[in-house]
Protein backbone atom coordinates (compact mmCIF):
# COMPACT_ATOMS: atom_id res chain seq x y z
CA UNK A 1 0.00 0.00 0.00
CA UNK A 2 2.79 2.42 0.91
CA UNK A 3 4.53 1.74 -2.38
CA UNK A 4 1.28 2.48 -4.22
CA UNK A 5 0.89 5.80 -2.40
CA UNK A 6 4.49 6.70 -3.21
CA UNK A 7 3.80 5.98 -6.86
CA UNK A 8 0.75 8.24 -6.76
CA UNK A 9 2.89 11.04 -5.29
CA UNK A 10 5.57 10.58 -7.93
CA UNK A 11 2.99 10.80 -10.68
CA UNK A 12 1.53 13.91 -9.05
CA UNK A 13 4.97 15.52 -8.91
CA UNK A 14 5.53 14.81 -12.59
CA UNK A 15 2.10 16.25 -13.38
CA UNK A 16 2.76 19.41 -11.35
CA UNK A 17 6.12 19.93 -13.02
CA UNK A 18 4.64 19.54 -16.47
CA UNK A 19 1.67 21.75 -15.69
CA UNK A 20 3.95 24.48 -14.38
CA UNK A 21 5.14 25.10 -17.92
CA UNK A 22 1.52 25.81 -18.87
CA UNK A 23 1.22 28.17 -15.88
CA UNK A 24 4.15 30.38 -16.77
CA UNK A 25 1.94 32.61 -18.90
CA UNK A 26 0.62 35.68 -17.03
CA UNK A 27 -2.56 34.88 -15.10
CA UNK A 28 -4.25 37.34 -12.73
CA UNK A 29 -5.09 36.22 -9.17
CA UNK A 30 -8.58 34.76 -8.73
CA UNK A 31 -9.00 36.55 -5.39
CA UNK A 32 -8.61 40.33 -5.31
CA UNK A 33 -6.67 41.72 -2.29
CA UNK A 34 -8.72 43.61 0.26
CA UNK A 35 -8.78 47.40 -0.37
CA UNK A 36 -5.87 49.14 1.34
CA UNK A 37 -4.01 45.88 1.98
CA UNK A 38 -0.24 46.45 1.98
CA UNK A 39 1.45 43.80 -0.17
CA UNK A 40 5.09 42.81 0.06
CA UNK A 41 7.25 43.33 -3.03
CA UNK A 42 8.07 40.16 -4.95
CA UNK A 43 11.07 39.05 -6.95
CA UNK A 44 10.49 38.02 -10.59
CA UNK A 45 10.62 34.33 -9.62
CA UNK A 46 8.16 34.89 -6.76
CA UNK A 47 5.83 36.70 -9.17
CA UNK A 48 6.03 33.77 -11.61
CA UNK A 49 4.71 31.39 -8.96
CA UNK A 50 2.57 33.59 -6.70
CA UNK A 51 0.87 35.80 -9.32
CA UNK A 52 1.11 33.74 -12.49
CA UNK A 53 0.48 30.31 -10.94
CA UNK A 54 3.81 28.72 -11.78
CA UNK A 55 5.40 25.85 -9.85
CA UNK A 56 8.86 25.71 -8.32
CA UNK A 57 10.98 22.63 -9.05
CA UNK A 58 10.51 19.78 -6.54
CA UNK A 59 13.06 19.66 -3.70
CA UNK A 60 14.28 23.17 -4.61
CA UNK A 61 12.51 25.08 -1.83
CA UNK A 62 13.79 25.43 1.75
CA UNK A 63 10.63 24.25 3.54
CA UNK A 64 9.96 20.78 2.11
CA UNK A 65 11.95 19.06 4.88
CA UNK A 66 11.86 21.79 7.55
CA UNK A 67 10.70 20.42 10.92
CA UNK A 68 10.99 23.56 13.11
CA UNK A 69 8.00 24.76 15.11
CA UNK A 70 6.24 27.89 13.98
CA UNK A 71 3.82 29.35 11.45
CA UNK A 72 3.90 29.48 7.67
CA UNK A 73 2.64 32.83 6.37
CA UNK A 74 1.80 34.14 2.90
CA UNK A 75 4.87 35.66 1.23
CA UNK A 76 2.73 38.30 -0.47
CA UNK A 77 0.55 39.66 2.36
CA UNK A 78 1.86 38.04 5.55
CA UNK A 79 -1.38 36.25 6.49
CA UNK A 80 -0.87 33.13 8.62
CA UNK A 81 -1.77 30.04 6.56
CA UNK A 82 -0.44 26.85 8.17
CA UNK A 83 0.85 25.58 11.53
CA UNK A 84 3.95 23.44 11.83
CA UNK A 85 2.00 20.75 13.72
CA UNK A 86 -0.10 20.16 10.58
CA UNK A 87 2.98 19.66 8.39
CA UNK A 88 4.16 16.18 7.40
CA UNK A 89 6.78 14.63 5.14
CA UNK A 90 5.10 13.32 1.99
CA UNK A 91 8.44 13.07 0.16
CA UNK A 92 6.90 14.78 -2.84
CA UNK A 93 9.45 17.63 -2.95
CA UNK A 94 7.11 20.38 -1.74
CA UNK A 95 5.93 21.33 1.78
CA UNK A 96 2.87 19.27 2.73
CA UNK A 97 0.12 20.06 5.27
CA UNK A 98 -2.99 18.07 6.17
CA UNK A 99 -4.87 21.11 7.49
CA UNK A 100 -4.88 24.91 7.19
CA UNK A 101 -5.60 27.73 9.61
CA UNK A 102 -9.40 28.24 9.49
CA UNK A 103 -10.53 30.49 6.61
CA UNK A 104 -6.93 31.22 5.59
CA UNK A 105 -6.90 29.17 2.37
CA UNK A 106 -9.34 29.24 -0.52
CA UNK A 107 -9.90 26.32 -2.91
CA UNK A 108 -10.76 26.74 -6.59
CA UNK A 109 -11.01 24.33 -9.53
CA UNK A 110 -7.72 24.44 -11.40
CA UNK A 111 -7.64 25.60 -15.00
CA UNK A 112 -6.42 22.13 -16.04
CA UNK A 113 -9.84 20.70 -15.06
CA UNK A 114 -8.28 17.97 -12.91
CA UNK A 115 -6.79 19.48 -9.78
CA UNK A 116 -7.91 21.86 -7.03
CA UNK A 117 -5.89 25.03 -6.65
CA UNK A 118 -5.26 26.62 -3.24
CA UNK A 119 -4.83 30.37 -2.76
CA UNK A 120 -4.33 32.75 0.13
CA UNK A 121 -7.85 33.82 1.07
CA UNK A 122 -6.62 37.29 2.02
CA UNK A 123 -4.70 38.37 -1.09
CA UNK A 124 -5.23 35.67 -3.73
CA UNK A 125 -1.60 34.50 -3.86
CA UNK A 126 -1.18 31.12 -5.57
CA UNK A 127 0.02 28.52 -3.06
CA UNK A 128 -0.21 25.19 -4.88
CA UNK A 129 -2.78 22.40 -4.95
CA UNK A 130 -4.70 20.20 -2.51
CA UNK A 131 -5.07 16.42 -2.90
CA UNK A 132 -7.45 14.03 -1.10
CA UNK A 133 -7.54 10.28 -0.61
CA UNK A 134 -3.81 9.55 -0.50
CA UNK A 135 -3.80 8.05 2.98
CA UNK A 136 -0.82 9.88 4.44
CA UNK A 137 -2.53 11.11 7.62
CA UNK A 138 -5.88 10.48 9.35
CA UNK A 139 -7.19 13.69 7.77
CA UNK A 140 -6.48 12.18 4.33
CA UNK A 141 -5.59 15.62 2.94
CA UNK A 142 -2.40 17.01 1.45
CA UNK A 143 -1.90 20.71 0.78
CA UNK A 144 1.04 20.68 -1.63
CA UNK A 145 2.50 24.19 -1.34
CA UNK A 146 5.36 25.99 -3.07
CA UNK A 147 8.04 27.06 -0.58
CA UNK A 148 8.45 30.29 -2.51
CA UNK A 149 4.83 31.22 -1.67
CA UNK A 150 5.55 31.00 2.07
CA UNK A 151 7.47 32.80 4.78
CA UNK A 152 8.30 30.78 7.89
CA UNK A 153 7.89 32.46 11.28
CA UNK A 154 9.66 30.44 13.97
CA UNK A 155 8.20 29.85 17.43
CA UNK A 156 7.77 31.38 19.98
CA UNK A 157 7.31 34.64 18.11
CA UNK A 158 5.01 32.92 15.65
CA UNK A 159 2.09 33.26 18.06
CA UNK A 160 1.91 37.00 17.46
CA UNK A 161 4.51 38.51 15.17
CA UNK A 162 4.89 42.30 15.13
CA UNK A 163 6.39 44.45 12.38
CA UNK A 164 7.65 48.03 12.22
CA UNK A 165 9.41 50.24 9.64
CA UNK A 166 11.77 53.02 10.77
CA UNK A 167 13.97 55.44 8.82
CA UNK A 168 16.57 57.41 10.74
CA UNK A 169 19.74 58.03 8.78
CA UNK A 170 22.22 55.35 7.75
CA UNK A 171 20.47 52.01 8.08
CA UNK A 172 23.66 50.27 9.27
CA UNK A 173 23.54 52.07 12.61
CA UNK A 174 19.79 51.64 12.98
CA UNK A 175 20.09 47.88 12.45
CA UNK A 176 22.97 47.66 14.94
CA UNK A 177 20.87 48.99 17.83
CA UNK A 178 17.60 47.24 17.04
CA UNK A 179 19.25 43.82 16.80
CA UNK A 180 20.21 44.16 20.47
CA UNK A 181 16.66 44.56 21.76
CA UNK A 182 15.24 41.52 23.59
CA UNK A 183 12.17 40.37 21.70
CA UNK A 184 13.38 41.52 18.28
CA UNK A 185 13.74 38.42 16.15
CA UNK A 186 14.93 39.90 12.86
CA UNK A 187 16.01 43.20 11.31
CA UNK A 188 16.55 43.87 7.61
CA UNK A 189 17.89 47.04 6.03
CA UNK A 190 16.34 48.36 2.85
CA UNK A 191 14.41 51.15 1.19
CA UNK A 192 10.85 52.50 1.50
CA UNK A 193 8.75 55.52 0.65
CA UNK A 194 9.78 56.07 -2.95
CA UNK A 195 8.38 55.37 -6.41
CA UNK A 196 11.08 53.09 -7.83
CA UNK A 197 10.48 49.33 -7.64
CA UNK A 198 13.42 47.17 -6.55
CA UNK A 199 15.78 50.15 -6.18
CA UNK A 200 19.52 49.70 -5.91
CA UNK A 201 21.71 51.47 -3.35
CA UNK A 202 23.23 53.60 -6.11
CA UNK A 203 19.78 54.68 -7.31
CA UNK A 204 18.64 55.58 -3.79
CA UNK A 205 21.82 57.59 -3.17
CA UNK A 206 21.09 59.62 -6.30
CA UNK A 207 18.17 61.19 -4.44
CA UNK A 208 15.86 60.67 -7.40
CA UNK A 209 13.88 57.63 -6.22
CA UNK A 210 12.16 59.20 -3.22
CA UNK A 211 13.22 56.26 -1.05
CA UNK A 212 14.55 56.53 2.49
CA UNK A 213 17.09 54.16 4.01
CA UNK A 214 14.79 52.08 6.19
CA UNK A 215 14.88 49.12 8.54
CA UNK A 216 12.20 46.44 8.83
CA UNK A 217 11.90 45.16 12.40
CA UNK A 218 10.11 41.89 13.20
CA UNK A 219 9.41 41.45 16.90
CA UNK A 220 7.57 39.34 19.44
CA UNK A 221 4.84 41.49 21.08
CA UNK A 222 4.95 39.23 24.13
CA UNK A 223 8.50 40.44 24.86
CA UNK A 224 8.58 43.99 23.51
CA UNK A 225 6.20 46.52 21.99
CA UNK A 226 6.04 49.01 19.17
CA UNK A 227 6.18 51.81 21.74
CA UNK A 228 9.42 50.49 23.23
CA UNK A 229 10.91 50.22 19.75
CA UNK A 230 9.73 53.72 18.82
CA UNK A 231 11.34 55.11 21.99
CA UNK A 232 14.61 53.49 20.95
CA UNK A 233 14.20 54.96 17.47
CA UNK A 234 13.88 58.50 18.85
CA UNK A 235 16.87 58.03 21.17
CA UNK A 236 19.46 56.62 18.71
CA UNK A 237 19.21 59.45 16.20
CA UNK A 238 18.54 63.19 16.25
CA UNK A 239 14.84 63.46 15.34
CA UNK A 240 15.15 67.25 15.06
CA UNK A 241 17.61 67.11 12.14
CA UNK A 242 15.66 67.64 8.92
CA UNK A 243 18.31 67.27 6.21
CA UNK A 244 19.76 63.89 7.12
CA UNK A 245 21.43 62.38 10.14
CA UNK A 246 24.77 63.49 11.49
CA UNK A 247 27.28 63.71 8.64
CA UNK A 248 24.97 61.78 6.29
CA UNK A 249 23.15 64.52 4.41
CA UNK A 250 20.54 63.89 1.75
CA UNK A 251 16.85 63.09 1.25
CA UNK A 252 17.43 59.35 1.67
CA UNK A 253 18.57 59.94 5.29
CA UNK A 254 15.44 61.73 6.53
CA UNK A 255 13.71 60.65 9.74
CA UNK A 256 10.38 58.83 9.31
CA UNK A 257 8.13 56.14 10.73
CA UNK A 258 6.01 54.18 8.26
CA UNK A 259 2.90 53.55 10.36
CA UNK A 260 1.46 50.13 9.57
CA UNK A 261 -1.80 50.77 11.44
CA UNK A 262 -3.67 53.43 13.41
CA UNK A 263 -2.29 52.20 16.73
CA UNK A 264 1.30 52.71 15.56
CA UNK A 265 0.43 56.22 14.36
CA UNK A 266 -1.21 57.16 17.67
CA UNK A 267 1.78 55.82 19.61
CA UNK A 268 4.24 57.79 17.44
CA UNK A 269 2.17 60.98 17.77
CA UNK A 270 2.12 60.62 21.56
CA UNK A 271 5.91 60.21 21.73
CA UNK A 272 6.47 63.19 19.43
CA UNK A 273 4.22 65.30 21.68
CA UNK A 274 6.30 64.29 24.69
CA UNK A 275 9.50 65.30 22.91
CA UNK A 276 8.03 68.70 22.08
CA UNK A 277 7.24 69.21 25.76
CA UNK A 278 10.97 68.86 26.45
CA UNK A 279 11.89 71.45 23.82
CA UNK A 280 12.79 69.01 21.03
CA UNK A 281 11.03 69.75 17.74
CA UNK A 282 11.06 66.47 15.78
CA UNK A 283 11.31 66.60 12.01
CA UNK A 284 10.26 62.95 11.92
CA UNK A 285 7.60 62.28 9.29
CA UNK A 286 4.74 59.90 10.08
CA UNK A 287 4.04 58.24 6.76
CA UNK A 288 1.46 55.63 5.78
CA UNK A 289 2.55 52.04 5.23
CA UNK A 290 4.71 51.56 2.14
CA UNK A 291 6.34 48.60 0.38
CA UNK A 292 9.72 47.68 1.87
CA UNK A 293 12.47 46.75 -0.58
CA UNK A 294 15.36 44.82 1.03
CA UNK A 295 18.81 46.26 0.35
CA UNK A 296 21.65 44.33 -1.25
CA UNK A 297 23.14 41.45 0.76
CA UNK A 298 26.36 43.33 1.51
CA UNK A 299 24.37 45.92 3.50
CA UNK A 300 22.72 43.34 5.78
CA UNK A 301 24.29 42.91 9.27
CA UNK A 302 27.02 45.36 8.23
CA UNK A 303 28.55 46.09 11.65
CA UNK A 304 28.18 42.47 12.72
CA UNK A 305 30.24 41.38 9.71
CA UNK A 306 32.83 44.15 9.88
CA UNK A 307 33.25 44.20 13.65
CA UNK A 308 32.65 47.96 13.87
CA UNK A 309 30.13 50.15 15.67
CA UNK A 310 27.97 53.06 14.45
CA UNK A 311 29.52 56.53 14.67
CA UNK A 312 26.34 58.56 14.17
CA UNK A 313 23.82 56.45 16.11
CA UNK A 314 24.59 56.79 19.82
CA UNK A 315 21.73 56.40 22.26
CA UNK A 316 20.71 59.52 24.17
CA UNK A 317 18.08 59.25 26.92
CA UNK A 318 15.08 61.39 25.92
CA UNK A 319 12.11 59.82 27.74
N, C-alpha and C positions, 0 to 999 in steps of 0.2 A: 504493500500500500504506500509506504513512504517513497519508494522508488517511483511509483506512478505519479505521486504529487510532485516530486522533483522534476519529472519529465514535463508535467503541466506548466511548472514555473519556467523551465527552460524555454518551452514553446512561447510562453507569454513574453519573456524577455526578448526573444527574437522578433515577435510581433511588434512590441513597443519600439524596438530599434528601427525596424523597417518603416513603421508608421511615422516615426519622428521626421523622416525625410519628407513625408507629405505635409508635416506640420510646420515646416520651416517658412512657408509663405506667410506674409503678414495676416493676422487674424485678430480682430478686436476682442477684448474681454466680453464674456457673456453677462457679467455682473458689473454694473456701473458703480464706481466708488461713491460713498456718501458725500454729499456737498460739503466742501470745506475740509475734507479729509486730507491731511498732509501725507504725501507718499514719498518714500525714500527713493533717491536716484538709483538707477540700475545700470550696470555695465552692458555692453552690447550682447554678451553671451547670456546674461540674466534676462534681458529683454526677449531674446530668441525663445527662451523656455517659458518665462512667466507671462509675457504679453502675447506671443505668437504661437504658444502651445507646442513648442519643441520638446525634445527629450534628451537629457544628458546621457552620455554613454554609461552602461552598467559598470559598477565598481569604480567609477571615476570620482564620485562625490565623497565628502568627508564623513557623512553621517550614516552610511549603510551599516557599519559595524560598531558605531559608537554606543557605549553602554552606560555613559554617565547619567546621573539623575538631573532632571531639569525639565524645561519646557521647550517646545519647538514652535517658533513664531513665524509668521508670514514675513518674508524678506521685503515685500513691497510696502506693507502698511504697519507691520509690527503686531498684528493681532495674534493672540495665543491660539494655536491650532491643535497641538497634540501634547500629551504627557509622556514622560519617559517610561512610566509603568505600563503603558499600552503599546510599547514598541517591542518587536520580537525579530529574531533573525530568520528570515525566509530564504536567505542565500540566493536572492534573485538579483542582487547588485544595486538595489535601491533601498532606502529606508522603508520599513514596513510597520504599520500600526493596525491593531485590530479594533480600535475605537478612536473617536475624535472628541475634543471638548465640545459640549452641547452647543449646537447652533453655530459652530465656527466654520464648518465645511459644507459646501453646497454640492449636490450631485446633479449632473446633467447628462443626457444621452450624448455620446461622442459622435463626432461627425462621420466616423467610419461605420456607424450603424451597428457596431458589435460591442463596444466597451462602454463603460460609464465613467465620464470625466469627473474629477473633483476639483473644486475651486475654493479659494478663500471667500467666505460669505460676506466679508466686510469690503473687500476691494476688487474681487473678481480675478485675482491672480491665479494662473494655472498651476496646479500642484502635481497632478498625475492622474492615476486611475484607481478605481476601487474594484476588487474582485471578491466574489462570494463562492462558498462551496468547496474550498480547497483543503479544509481540514487541519489547518495549522494550529489554531487555538479553539477553545470552546465557543468563542464568538463567531467563528467560521467566516471571518472578514479580514481582508488585507487591503489597507490603503497603501498603494505603491506610489511613493512620493519622490520627486526629484530633490536631491540635497540642495541644489542651487536655488530652489524656491523657499528654503527655510533658513532661519537663523536660530541657533541653539542658545538658550539662556540657562546657564548652569544653576543648580540649587546651591545655597538656599535663597539666593536673590531672585530665583525664578518665580517665587510666590507673588511678588509685587515689584516689578522692575520699574525704576524711575529713570527719567531722561531729562537732560538740561543742555542748553547751548549758550555758551558765553564767549564774548569777544573782548579782549582787553590787552591789545598790543601783541607782541611776538608770541605765537602760540607755543613755542618751546617752553617758555617760563610758566605759562598758564598750566600746561600739562604737568610740569614738574611738581607744582604744589598740589594740584588736585589728585594726583596719584597717591599722595601720602595721607589722604583722608580715610579713616576707617569707615567702611560701608560703601566706598566707591569701588566698583568692580572692573571698570574699564574706562579709559580716556583715549579718544582719538583726536588728532589735530586735522584741521581741514579748512574749508572755505564755505561761507554762507552769506546770503543777503544780496547777491548780485544777479545779473541776467545771463551770464555765460554758463552753459552746461559743461560739466567735467573740466573745470578750469585747471590750468597748470600753475605752478608757483610763479613762473616767469610772467604769465598773463596777469595774475593777481597783482604782482609787484608793479606792473605798468600803470595801475590805477584806473584802467579803463573798463574793468569788468564789474565794478560795483561791489565786489566781494570783500568781506572782512576776514582776517585770520581768526578762526573760530575753533573752539574745542567742543567736542561732544562728550558729555559725562553720563555714564550709565551707573546708577547707584541703587542700593537696597534701602527702600524707605523704612524698613524696620530698624536700621542702624544709623541712618542719617536722614536729612531732609533737604528739600530745595532751599529752605530759608538758611540753613547752616551753610550750604554751598554758596548761596548768594552773598552771605556775609564774608566768606573767604574771598570771593571774587572782588568785592569792594575794598578788601584790605590788602590784596597783593598787587594792586596797580593803583595809579592815581586817577580816580574817576572824574576829577575836575579838568584833566588835560583833554582838550578838544581836538588837537591836531595829530594825535598819535599817542605814543607811550614812551616816556623817557627819551632816549636818543633815536628811537624808531619813529620817524615822522612820515606821514602819508595817510591817505584815506583808508587803506587796508588795515591800519592799526587803531582805528577808532574803537571806543568803548561802547558795547551794546550787549543786551540780553535779548535773545530770541524767545519770547514767551510762548510756550507750547500750549498753555490753557489760561483761563481767567484767573485761576488761583495763583499761578506763577506771576502773572502781571500784578495782582493785588499785593503779593508779598514783596515784589521788587519796588513798587510804588511806596509801600510803607517804609522800606529801608532807605530809599532815597529821601523821603521826608525827614527821617531821623538824622541823616547826614546834613541836611540843610539846617536843622536846628543847631548843629554844632558849628555852623559857619562854612561848611563845605558845599560848594555848588556843583553837583555832578553834571557832567556833560554826557553821561551814559544814556544811550538811546534804548527805549523799550520797543522792540520791533515784534511784529507778528511772526509766527512760526514760518520757517523757510527751509527749503531742501538743504541738507548738509552734504558737501562733497568732500570725501576724505582726501587728504594731501598725499603726496608721493611717499613711498615707503621710507625714504631716507630722512623724512621729517618726523616720523613716528618714534617716540621714546628717545628723543635726541640726546638729552642730558644723561639719561640712563646708559646710552651706548657710548657717549664720549667721556663720561666721568666728570663732567663739569657741573656748574650750578648757575642759575639765572642771575644776571647782573642788573636787570631792570625790574625784576619782580621780587621785592622783599616785603614781607608782611609787616604792616603797620596797624596796630590796634586802633579801630575806629568806632567800635560799638561797646 
